Amino acid sequence: MGCQSTKQFKKETKNKTNLINDLKSDPSQVQLSSDDIKIIRSSWKVLTKKGDFKTHGINMMIKLFQRHPEIKHIWKFAAKLNKEEEMRENAQLKSHGNHIFEAINAAVNSLEKNNRQNSSLVELGKKHSLYGAKKCYFHIMQDAFIEVLSDALESEFTEQIKNAWLKCFEFFTSQMSKGLVE
């Protein structure tokens, strides 16, 4: 459930950039270049100056649920939230959004050390497996994150930044997927 909707997103992403085609055939072997890491860190720094994790996190969760309501059931506390106002006021949703951005922050800060294998992300994938998460959900999350990043960076958001983050999320997804039991 929910994975079908990512097929269109993946198709659109592939059509917009050749980035995914440039990745190695085994996504678990995705590696970021030093230039990718500089772009990711630089844009992350700008993003964090334009709001806190809780704000960006709730914005991402709202975008996620508005575009993919079929996966809200994974978050029991969010399953019945339908209006944006309800979502913005929900303490558990705010907390979860904050946790997501804290996890992204930790992953971004460890990119050089863990560019091939990130055991923290693998463990995070195992934890999400307990909630019924599927690899395709990570791609849906990527879509919402890129939108939040674009909204926050405004005119500073470039195709180069987008491509670096798409590659970064492919790395995050490959690592978390190692921990999933689907």
C-alpha positions in Angstrom: 0.0 0.0 0.0 1.4 3.4 -1.0 4.2 2.1 -3.1 2.2 2.5 -6.3 2.1 6.2 -5.9 5.9 6.4 -5.8 6.2 4.9 -9.3 5.0 8.2 -10.8 7.3 10.2 -8.6 10.3 8.0 -9.6 9.4 8.3 -13.2 9.2 12.1 -12.9 12.5 12.3 -11.1 14.2 10.2 -13.7 12.8 12.4 -16.5 13.8 15.6 -14.7 17.4 14.5 -14.1 19.8 11.9 -15.3 21.1 11.6 -11.7 19.5 8.2 -10.9 20.7 6.8 -14.2 24.2 7.9 -13.3 24.1 6.0 -10.0 25.7 2.5 -9.9 23.4 -0.4 -10.7 23.5 -1.4 -7.0 22.0 1.5 -5.0 23.7 0.2 -1.9 26.9 1.3 -3.5 25.9 4.9 -3.9 28.7 7.2 -2.9 28.7 10.9 -2.6 31.6 12.9 -4.0 33.3 15.6 -1.9 31.6 18.2 -4.0 28.2 16.6 -3.3 29.0 16.6 0.4 30.0 20.3 0.3 26.7 21.2 -1.5 24.6 19.2 0.9 26.3 20.7 4.0 26.2 24.2 2.6 22.5 24.0 1.7 21.7 22.2 5.1 23.4 25.1 6.9 21.2 27.6 5.0 18.1 25.5 5.7 18.8 25.4 9.4 19.2 29.2 9.6 15.8 29.6 8.0 13.9 27.7 10.7 14.2 25.0 13.3 13.9 21.3 12.9 10.4 21.2 14.3 9.2 23.8 11.8 10.8 22.1 8.8 9.8 18.7 10.1 6.1 19.6 10.4 6.1 21.2 7.0 7.6 18.0 5.5 5.1 15.8 7.3 2.2 18.0 6.1 3.4 17.8 2.5 3.9 14.1 2.8 0.3 13.5 4.1 -1.3 15.9 1.7 0.3 14.2 -1.3 0.2 10.6 0.0 -2.7 10.2 2.5 -2.6 6.5 1.8 0.4 6.1 4.1 -0.9 8.1 7.1 -2.0 4.9 8.8 1.7 4.1 9.5 1.6 6.9 12.1 -1.2 6.0 14.4 -1.3 9.4 15.8 -1.7 11.0 12.4 -4.2 8.5 10.8 -7.2 10.8 11.5 -5.6 14.1 10.9 -7.0 15.6 7.7 -6.7 19.3 7.9 -3.5 21.2 7.8 -4.4 23.0 11.0 -4.9 19.7 12.8 -1.5 18.5 11.6 0.3 21.7 12.6 -1.2 21.5 16.1 -0.5 17.8 16.7 2.3 17.5 19.3 3.2 13.9 18.2 3.5 15.0 14.5 5.7 18.0 15.5 7.9 15.7 17.5 8.2 13.1 14.8 9.0 15.8 12.2 11.7 17.1 14.6 13.1 13.6 15.0 13.3 13.2 11.2 15.3 16.4 10.9 17.5 15.4 13.8 18.3 12.1 12.0 19.0 13.9 8.7 21.3 16.3 10.6 23.2 13.4 12.2 23.5 11.7 8.8 24.6 14.9 7.1 27.2 15.5 9.8 28.7 12.0 9.4 28.8 11.8 5.6 32.6 11.8 5.2 33.0 9.2 7.9 30.2 7.0 6.7 30.0 7.5 2.9 30.0 3.8 2.2 28.2 2.3 5.1 26.2 4.0 7.8 25.2 1.6 10.6 23.0 4.3 12.3 20.9 4.5 9.2 20.7 0.7 8.9 19.5 0.5 12.5 17.0 3.2 11.8 15.7 1.1 8.9 15.3 -1.9 11.3 13.3 0.3 13.7 11.1 1.5 10.8 10.5 -2.1 9.8 8.7 -2.6 13.1 6.2 0.0 11.9 5.6 -1.5 8.5 7.7 0.9 6.6 8.7 0.0 3.0 11.5 1.2 0.9 9.2 3.2 -1.3 8.1 5.3 1.7 11.6 6.6 1.9 11.3 7.8 -1.7 8.0 9.6 -0.8 9.7 11.2 2.1 12.5 12.3 -0.2 10.0 14.1 -2.4 8.5 16.0 0.6 12.0 16.9 1.9 13.1 18.3 -1.4 10.0 20.4 -1.5 10.7 21.8 2.0 14.3 22.5 1.1 13.2 24.3 -2.1 10.6 26.4 -0.2 13.1 27.3 2.5 16.0 28.1 0.2 13.8 30.0 -2.3 16.0 31.5 -5.0 19.1 29.9 -3.6 17.7 26.4 -4.5 19.4 25.2 -7.6 19.4 22.1 -9.8 22.9 21.4 -8.4 21.5 21.4 -4.9 18.5 19.3 -5.8 20.7 16.7 -7.6 23.1 16.5 -4.6 20.2 15.9 -2.2 18.6 13.4 -4.5 21.9 11.4 -4.5 22.2 11.9 -0.7 18.6 10.5 -0.2 19.4 7.6 -2.5 22.3 6.9 -0.1 20.1 7.3 3.0 17.5 5.1 1.4 20.0 2.4 0.4 21.3 2.3 4.0 17.9 2.3 5.7 16.7 -0.4 3.3 19.4 -2.7 4.5 17.7 -2.7 7.9 14.2 -3.2 6.5 12.5 -6.6 6.7 9.8 -6.4 4.0 
